[in-house]
Amino acid sequence: MLSHSPTGSLRARAIPVLATIVSLACFACSGSSGAYSGRYEADMGGGTAALDFSGSNKVTVTLTSPDGKDKLQHHCVYTVADGKMHITTDEPMGAPMDLMVTSAGLDAGGMLYKKK
């Protein structure tokens, strides 16, 4: 004999709704990854610093010597909230980085990363 269970029907409808609420709550807490892509560069007055954005919230930070022979790279993740970008890495010798998002580019406290 077939029977209809109102509890099962409610549960089936509630799961997608709860999943959406949880994902939105996590998104709101962590900040947005933004829509950054491509390369941003800053002149360090001898060498360059570059941010290469690649999908979702991933960015590679590269420091290059003036002669271009030496490079230091860190694979990082970033979030954007309240006009600020926060970049972090768990790699050795990596440090967090905070940038202000401006119409001119990404400002690292006097060093401006411009879209290339």
Phi and psi in degrees as GROMACS dihedral restraints (atoms count N, CA, C in turn):
[ dihedral_restraints ]
;  ai    aj    ak    al  type     phi  dphi    fc
    3     4     5     6     1   -89.9    20    10
    4     5     6     7     1   140.7    20    10
    6     7     8     9     1  -134.5    20    10
    7     8     9    10     1   152.9    20    10
    9    10    11    12     1  -102.9    20    10
   10    11    12    13     1   128.0    20    10
   12    13    14    15     1  -108.4    20    10
   13    14    15    16     1   111.1    20    10
   15    16    17    18     1   -63.7    20    10
   16    17    18    19     1   -29.1    20    10
   18    19    20    21     1   -66.4    20    10
   19    20    21    22     1   -43.9    20    10
   21    22    23    24     1   -62.7    20    10
   22    23    24    25     1   -40.1    20    10
   24    25    26    27     1   -64.9    20    10
   25    26    27    28     1   -43.8    20    10
   27    28    29    30     1   -64.3    20    10
   28    29    30    31     1   -42.0    20    10
   30    31    32    33     1   -62.2    20    10
   31    32    33    34     1   -42.6    20    10
   33    34    35    36     1   -63.6    20    10
   34    35    36    37     1   -34.7    20    10
   36    37    38    39     1   -79.5    20    10
   37    38    39    40     1   -30.6    20    10
   39    40    41    42     1   -75.3    20    10
   40    41    42    43     1   -32.5    20    10
   42    43    44    45     1   -60.3    20    10
   43    44    45    46     1   -50.0    20    10
   45    46    47    48     1   -62.7    20    10
   46    47    48    49     1   -35.9    20    10
   48    49    50    51     1   -65.7    20    10
   49    50    51    52     1   -45.5    20    10
   51    52    53    54     1   -63.5    20    10
   52    53    54    55     1   -39.8    20    10
   54    55    56    57     1   -62.2    20    10
   55    56    57    58     1   -40.7    20    10
   57    58    59    60     1   -65.0    20    10
   58    59    60    61     1   -43.8    20    10
   60    61    62    63     1   -62.1    20    10
   61    62    63    64     1   -44.5    20    10
   63    64    65    66     1   -63.1    20    10
   64    65    66    67     1   -43.8    20    10
   66    67    68    69     1   -66.6    20    10
   67    68    69    70     1   -37.3    20    10
   69    70    71    72     1   -67.9    20    10
   70    71    72    73     1   -38.1    20    10
   72    73    74    75     1   -64.8    20    10
   73    74    75    76     1   -41.9    20    10
   75    76    77    78     1   -64.6    20    10
   76    77    78    79     1   -40.4    20    10
   78    79    80    81     1   -62.0    20    10
   79    80    81    82     1   -43.6    20    10
   81    82    83    84     1   -67.2    20    10
   82    83    84    85     1   -35.5    20    10
   84    85    86    87     1   -72.9    20    10
   85    86    87    88     1   -38.0    20    10
   87    88    89    90     1   -90.1    20    10
   88    89    90    91     1   -11.2    20    10
   90    91    92    93     1    86.6    20    10
   91    92    93    94     1   167.6    20    10
   93    94    95    96     1   -92.2    20    10
   94    95    96    97     1   147.4    20    10
   96    97    98    99     1   -78.5    20    10
   97    98    99   100     1   -12.9    20    10
   99   100   101   102     1    73.5    20    10
  100   101   102   103     1  -174.4    20    10
  102   103   104   105     1  -117.0    20    10
  103   104   105   106     1    46.1    20    10
  105   106   107   108     1   -84.9    20    10
  106   107   108   109     1   137.7    20    10
  108   109   110   111     1  -151.6    20    10
  109   110   111   112     1   161.7    20    10
  111   112   113   114     1    83.2    20    10
  112   113   114   115     1  -159.1    20    10
  114   115   116   117     1  -116.5    20    10
  115   116   117   118     1   135.8    20    10
  117   118   119   120     1  -119.4    20    10
  118   119   120   121     1   134.1    20    10
  120   121   122   123     1  -127.2    20    10
  121   122   123   124     1   149.6    20    10
  123   124   125   126     1  -131.1    20    10
  124   125   126   127     1   138.0    20    10
  126   127   128   129     1   -84.9    20    10
  127   128   129   130     1   125.4    20    10
  129   130   131   132     1   -97.1    20    10
  130   131   132   133     1    12.8    20    10
  132   133   134   135     1    71.5    20    10
  133   134   135   136     1    33.1    20    10
  135   136   137   138     1   137.8    20    10
  136   137   138   139     1    91.0    20    10
  138   139   140   141     1    97.3    20    10
  139   140   141   142     1   171.2    20    10
  141   142   143   144     1  -131.2    20    10
  142   143   144   145     1   158.3    20    10
  144   145   146   147     1  -120.9    20    10
  145   146   147   148     1   134.6    20    10
  147   148   149   150     1  -133.0    20    10
  148   149   150   151     1   146.5    20    10
  150   151   152   153     1  -119.6    20    10
  151   152   153   154     1   117.3    20    10
  153   154   155   156     1  -109.7    20    10
  154   155   156   157     1   108.3    20    10
  156   157   158   159     1   -86.9    20    10
  157   158   159   160     1   132.8    20    10
  159   160   161   162     1  -141.8    20    10
  160   161   162   163     1    93.8    20    10
  162   163   164   165     1    68.7    20    10
  163   164   165   166     1   153.0    20    10
  165   166   167   168     1    26.8    20    10
  166   167   168   169     1  -110.7    20    10
  168   169   170   171     1  -118.4    20    10
  169   170   171   172     1    32.6    20    10
  171   172   173   174     1  -103.6    20    10
  172   173   174   175     1   139.7    20    10
  174   175   176   177     1  -146.6    20    10
  175   176   177   178     1   141.8    20    10
  177   178   179   180     1  -106.5    20    10
  178   179   180   181     1   125.1    20    10
  180   181   182   183     1   -98.6    20    10
  181   182   183   184     1   125.4    20    10
  183   184   185   186     1  -127.7    20    10
  184   185   186   187     1   129.3    20    10
  186   187   188   189     1  -110.8    20    10
  187   188   189   190     1   128.0    20    10
  189   190   191   192     1  -121.1    20    10
  190   191   192   193     1   135.9    20    10
  192   193   194   195     1   -67.8    20    10
  193   194   195   196     1   162.4    20    10
  195   196   197   198     1   -56.6    20    10
  196   197   198   199     1   -35.4    20    10
  198   199   200   201     1   -84.4    20    10
  199   200   201   202     1    -4.7    20    10
  201   202   203   204     1    79.1    20    10
  202   203   204   205     1     1.3    20    10
  204   205   206   207     1   -83.0    20    10
  205   206   207   208     1   -31.5    20    10
  207   208   209   210     1  -109.4    20    10
  208   209   210   211     1   135.0    20    10
  210   211   212   213     1  -135.5    20    10
  211   212   213   214     1   144.7    20    10
  213   214   215   216     1  -124.4    20    10
  214   215   216   217     1   123.5    20    10
  216   217   218   219     1  -124.6    20    10
  217   218   219   220     1   143.6    20    10
  219   220   221   222     1  -133.1    20    10
  220   221   222   223     1   132.6    20    10
  222   223   224   225     1   -90.8    20    10
  223   224   225   226     1   123.3    20    10
  225   226   227   228     1  -130.7    20    10
  226   227   228   229     1   173.5    20    10
  228   229   230   231     1  -124.7    20    10
  229   230   231   232     1   156.4    20    10
  231   232   233   234     1  -140.8    20    10
  232   233   234   235     1   157.4    20    10
  234   235   236   237     1  -132.8    20    10
  235   236   237   238     1   155.3    20    10
  237   238   239   240     1  -126.5    20    10
  238   239   240   241     1   127.7    20    10
  240   241   242   243     1  -153.8    20    10
  241   242   243   244     1   139.1    20    10
  243   244   245   246     1    53.3    20    10
  244   245   246   247     1    40.6    20    10
  246   247   248   249     1    74.4    20    10
  247   248   249   250     1    15.2    20    10
  249   250   251   252     1  -128.0    20    10
  250   251   252   253     1   142.5    20    10
  252   253   254   255     1  -109.4    20    10
  253   254   255   256     1   131.2    20    10
  255   256   257   258     1  -117.0    20    10
  256   257   258   259     1   120.9    20    10
  258   259   260   261     1  -111.1    20    10
  259   260   261   262     1   131.4    20    10
  261   262   263   264     1  -134.0    20    10
  262   263   264   265     1   157.1    20    10
  264   265   266   267     1  -146.5    20    10
  265   266   267   268     1   156.1    20    10
  267   268   269   270     1  -109.9    20    10
  268   269   270   271     1    12.8    20    10
  270   271   272   273     1   -78.4    20    10
  271   272   273   274     1   150.9    20    10
  273   274   275   276     1   -58.8    20    10
  274   275   276   277     1   143.8    20    10
  276   277   278   279     1    68.3    20    10
  277   278   279   280     1     8.5    20    10
  279   280   281   282     1   -90.3    20    10
  280   281   282   283     1   145.2    20    10
  282   283   284   285     1  -131.0    20    10
  283   284   285   286     1   149.6    20    10
  285   286   287   288     1   -65.6    20    10
  286   287   288   289     1   156.6    20    10
  288   289   290   291     1  -138.9    20    10
  289   290   291   292     1   131.9    20    10
  291   292   293   294     1  -117.6    20    10
  292   293   294   295     1   129.9    20    10
  294   295   296   297     1  -126.6    20    10
  295   296   297   298     1   147.5    20    10
  297   298   299   300     1   -92.0    20    10
  298   299   300   301     1   132.1    20    10
  300   301   302   303     1   -86.1    20    10
  301   302   303   304     1   117.9    20    10
  303   304   305   306     1  -126.5    20    10
  304   305   306   307     1   169.7    20    10
  306   307   308   309     1   -68.1    20    10
  307   308   309   310     1   -23.0    20    10
  309   310   311   312     1   -83.9    20    10
  310   311   312   313     1   -18.3    20    10
  312   313   314   315     1   149.5    20    10
  313   314   315   316     1  -147.3    20    10
  315   316   317   318     1  -111.8    20    10
  316   317   318   319     1   116.9    20    10
  318   319   320   321     1   -98.2    20    10
  319   320   321   322     1   120.3    20    10
  321   322   323   324     1  -102.3    20    10
  322   323   324   325     1    47.2    20    10
  324   325   326   327     1    70.0    20    10
  325   326   327   328     1    49.7    20    10
  327   328   329   330     1   111.1    20    10
  328   329   330   331     1   -20.5    20    10
  330   331   332   333     1  -106.3    20    10
  331   332   333   334     1   115.5    20    10
  333   334   335   336     1  -100.3    20    10
  334   335   336   337     1   122.1    20    10
  336   337   338   339     1   -88.3    20    10
  337   338   339   340     1   120.2    20    10
  339   340   341   342     1  -110.1    20    10
  340   341   342   343     1   144.3    20    10
  342   343   344   345     1   -64.9    20    10
  343   344   345   346     1   133.5    20    10
